[in-house]
Amino acid sequence: MTAMTIGSNGSVLLWMLEFFFFVIWFWLLLGIFSDLFRDHTLSGAWKAVWVVVLVLLPYLGILIYLIARGRGMTERGIQANKNAQEQFDARIRAAGGGSDPAEQISKAKALLDAGAIDQAEFDTLKAKALSS
């Protein structure tokens, strides 16, 4: 009875190892495909060749891709992160009402004239606009 238990534990461990390798393969494949289609210098034909190699020779294709294009992959990843950060910063600036202090002060003055804010709030907004 103990031999049967050991055998079933071994098959569970083997299944876990196979699952682990599948997850690693899938994760690497997603990273490589995203890099492949992010690269604007590579022609469509070369992209198709890489896709075929990666599908037909999964682990060997991933290894070859990482050796051949690993440095460029890092640079494209860094550039993509910079672009995303710049877009995020631009969106935040746009939502913040602009970065022009004169524009912010004129909006605050309009609110003061309309009676929406009092003089103390206007002074606070003016100081904040001038400090940024």
C-alpha positions as CSV (number, residue, x, y, z in Angstrom):
1,M,0.0,0.0,0.0
2,T,2.9,2.4,0.7
3,A,4.3,1.7,-2.8
4,M,1.1,2.9,-4.3
5,T,1.2,6.1,-2.2
6,I,4.7,6.8,-3.2
7,G,3.9,6.3,-6.9
8,S,0.9,8.7,-6.7
9,N,3.0,11.3,-5.0
10,G,5.7,11.0,-7.7
11,S,3.1,11.5,-10.4
12,V,1.8,14.6,-8.6
13,L,5.3,16.0,-8.4
14,L,5.8,15.2,-12.1
15,W,2.6,17.0,-12.9
16,M,3.6,20.0,-10.9
17,L,7.0,20.1,-12.7
18,E,5.3,19.9,-16.1
19,F,2.9,22.6,-15.1
20,F,5.8,24.8,-13.9
21,F,7.6,24.4,-17.2
22,F,4.4,25.2,-19.1
23,V,3.8,28.4,-17.1
24,I,7.5,29.5,-17.6
25,W,7.2,28.7,-21.4
26,F,3.9,30.7,-21.6
27,W,5.3,33.6,-19.7
28,L,8.4,33.8,-21.8
29,L,6.3,33.5,-25.0
30,L,4.1,36.4,-24.0
31,G,7.1,38.5,-23.2
32,I,8.8,37.7,-26.5
33,F,5.7,38.2,-28.6
34,S,5.1,41.6,-26.9
35,D,8.7,42.5,-27.7
36,L,8.5,41.2,-31.2
37,F,5.5,43.3,-32.1
38,R,6.8,46.3,-30.2
39,D,9.9,46.4,-32.4
40,H,9.2,48.8,-35.3
41,T,12.6,48.2,-36.9
42,L,11.9,44.5,-37.7
43,S,10.0,43.8,-40.9
44,G,6.8,41.8,-41.0
45,A,8.5,38.9,-42.8
46,W,11.1,38.6,-40.0
47,K,8.3,38.8,-37.4
48,A,6.5,35.9,-39.2
49,V,9.7,33.9,-39.2
50,W,10.2,34.4,-35.5
51,V,6.6,33.4,-34.8
52,V,7.0,30.2,-36.8
53,V,10.3,29.4,-35.0
54,L,8.8,30.1,-31.6
55,V,5.7,27.9,-32.3
56,L,7.5,25.0,-33.9
57,L,10.6,24.9,-31.6
58,P,9.2,26.4,-28.4
59,Y,12.1,26.2,-25.9
60,L,14.9,26.3,-28.5
61,G,13.2,29.2,-30.3
62,I,12.9,31.2,-27.0
63,L,16.6,30.5,-26.2
64,I,17.7,31.6,-29.7
65,Y,15.5,34.8,-29.5
66,L,16.9,35.7,-26.1
67,I,20.5,35.2,-27.3
68,A,20.0,37.0,-30.6
69,R,17.7,39.9,-29.5
70,G,18.0,40.1,-25.7
71,R,19.9,43.4,-25.5
72,G,17.4,45.1,-27.8
73,M,14.6,43.5,-25.9
74,T,15.8,45.3,-22.7
75,E,16.1,48.7,-24.5
76,R,12.6,48.4,-26.0
77,G,11.2,47.5,-22.6
78,I,12.9,50.6,-21.0
79,Q,11.6,52.8,-23.9
80,A,8.1,51.4,-23.5
81,N,8.1,52.2,-19.8
82,K,9.4,55.7,-20.4
83,N,6.6,56.3,-23.0
84,A,4.0,55.0,-20.6
85,Q,5.3,57.2,-17.8
86,E,5.3,60.3,-20.1
87,Q,1.7,59.6,-21.1
88,F,0.7,59.1,-17.5
89,D,2.4,62.4,-16.5
90,A,0.7,64.2,-19.4
91,R,-2.7,62.9,-18.3
92,I,-2.1,63.9,-14.7
93,R,-1.0,67.4,-15.8
94,A,-4.1,67.7,-18.0
95,A,-6.4,66.6,-15.2
96,G,-4.7,69.0,-12.8
97,G,-5.9,72.0,-14.8
98,G,-2.7,72.9,-16.6
99,S,0.6,73.9,-15.4
100,D,0.4,77.6,-16.2
101,P,0.3,79.6,-13.0
102,A,-1.4,82.6,-14.6
103,E,-4.2,80.3,-15.9
104,Q,-4.7,78.8,-12.5
105,I,-4.8,82.2,-10.8
106,S,-7.3,83.5,-13.3
107,K,-9.5,80.5,-12.7
108,A,-9.2,81.1,-9.0
109,K,-10.0,84.8,-9.5
110,A,-13.1,83.9,-11.5
111,L,-14.2,81.7,-8.6
112,L,-13.6,84.5,-6.2
113,D,-15.6,87.0,-8.3
114,A,-18.4,84.5,-8.6
115,G,-18.5,84.1,-4.8
116,A,-17.7,80.3,-5.0
117,I,-14.7,80.8,-2.8
118,D,-13.6,83.5,-0.2
119,Q,-10.5,85.6,-0.1
120,A,-8.6,83.1,2.1
121,E,-9.2,80.3,-0.3
122,F,-8.2,82.5,-3.2
123,D,-4.9,83.3,-1.5
124,T,-4.3,79.6,-0.9
125,L,-4.9,78.7,-4.5
126,K,-2.7,81.6,-5.7
127,A,0.1,80.6,-3.4
128,K,-0.2,77.0,-4.6
129,A,-0.1,78.1,-8.3
130,L,2.9,80.3,-7.8
131,S,4.8,77.6,-5.9
132,S,4.4,75.0,-8.6
